[in-house]
């Protein structure tokens, strides 16, 4: 008899408490009605007959969907979209009351589909493979927050993970990118040749300026003075020489 009583008491203890884990809040439900404010992680004791706790995750959650998105030119793009979101703790009770436990399926995914389609229709298909991709992701995120923020959801990020364009468009984009790369290479070669030509021009101008300076410095008086100095140095030499001159510049014939 005592064993049965102990077993019943043990069962009552285990069924009269619940654990709210980290990243969750608990919403108390008594006789089917939600009461009180959401409680955070910890051990909670309840009357197992009348009361229970509905657990709502408030950590960052990832939802992935494969969507068919329209483009501005009327094409259909197959895209894998990932949404990072969390529920505001203070709104957990309201979400359960107004949306229900399947809030992700009932509200979040439907809002994602609608927002992504509306935003993608404003862009060309090629934009999803360009720098505008981040712009598209941010626009979808902002549009979802406009709808869901008051309901208690916070969209942290929307990521376009995989974009599958129609084959002909994908090939055209690749050809364009290849042509742009070749054009950039040609521009680099032209720029390099221009710089080399500029270098040679500067070098030639330097040589010309140096020659002009030398020519301007060689006046008749300086040339005559240098000739006199040359004669003077020759007169000091002990070697026999034959000097032919017009009085301006000497021409020396060495004699053996």
Residue pairs with C-beta under 8 A, 6 or more apart in sequence:
12 48
15 48
16 45
16 46
16 47
16 48
17 43
17 44
17 45
17 46
18 26
18 43
18 44
18 46
18 52
18 53
19 42
19 43
19 44
20 26
20 39
20 40
20 41
20 42
20 43
20 44
20 53
20 55
21 41
21 55
22 41
22 59
23 41
23 57
23 58
23 59
24 41
24 55
24 56
24 57
24 58
24 59
25 38
25 39
25 40
25 55
25 56
25 58
25 89
25 92
26 38
26 39
26 40
26 44
26 53
26 54
26 55
26 56
27 34
27 38
27 53
27 54
27 55
27 56
27 92
27 93
27 96
28 34
28 35
28 36
28 39
28 46
28 51
28 52
28 53
28 54
29 35
29 51
29 52
29 53
29 54
30 50
30 51
31 50
34 54
34 93
34 96
34 97
37 90
37 93
38 56
38 89
38 90
38 92
38 93
39 53
40 89
44 53
46 52
46 53
54 96
54 101
56 87
56 92
56 95
56 96
57 87
58 86
58 87
58 88
58 89
58 92
59 86
60 84
60 85
60 86
60 156
61 84
61 85
61 86
61 104
62 82
62 83
62 84
63 82
63 83
63 85
63 104
63 108
63 109
63 112
64 80
64 81
64 82
64 83
64 161
65 80
65 81
65 83
65 109
65 112
65 113
66 78
66 79
66 80
66 81
67 78
67 79
67 80
67 81
67 112
67 113
67 116
67 117
68 76
68 77
68 78
68 79
69 76
69 77
69 78
69 79
69 116
69 117
69 120
69 121
70 76
70 77
70 117
70 120
70 121
71 77
71 120
71 121
71 123
71 124
71 125
71 128
72 121
72 122
72 123
72 124
72 125
73 124
73 125
75 125
75 165
75 166
75 169
76 166
77 120
77 125
77 128
77 163
77 164
77 165
77 166
78 163
78 164
79 116
79 120
79 128
79 160
79 161
79 162
79 163
79 164
80 160
80 161
80 162
81 112
81 116
81 140
81 158
81 159
81 160
81 161
82 158
82 159
82 161
83 108
83 112
83 144
83 155
83 157
83 158
83 159
84 155
84 156
84 157
84 158
84 159
85 108
85 153
85 154
85 155
85 156
86 153
86 154
86 156
87 95
87 152
87 153
87 154
88 152
88 153
88 154
90 152
91 151
91 152
91 153
92 152
94 151
94 152
95 103
95 151
95 152
95 153
96 103
98 151
99 106
99 107
99 151
100 106
107 148
107 151
107 153
108 148
108 153
111 144
111 147
111 148
112 140
112 144
112 158
115 140
115 143
115 144
115 147
116 140
116 158
118 143
119 136
119 139
119 140
119 143
120 128
120 136
122 139
123 132
123 136
125 165
125 166
125 169
126 165
126 169
126 173
127 133
127 136
128 136
128 160
128 163
128 165
129 163
129 165
129 173
133 160
133 163
136 160
137 157
137 158
137 159
137 160
138 158
140 158
141 155
141 156
141 157
141 158
144 153
144 155
144 158
145 153
145 154
145 155
148 154
148 155
165 173
223 248
223 249
224 248
227 248
227 249
227 250
230 249
230 250
231 243
231 245
231 250
234 241
234 243
234 250
234 252
239 254
240 255
241 252
241 253
241 254
241 255
242 252
242 253
242 254
242 255
243 250
243 251
243 252
243 253
244 250
244 251
244 253
245 251
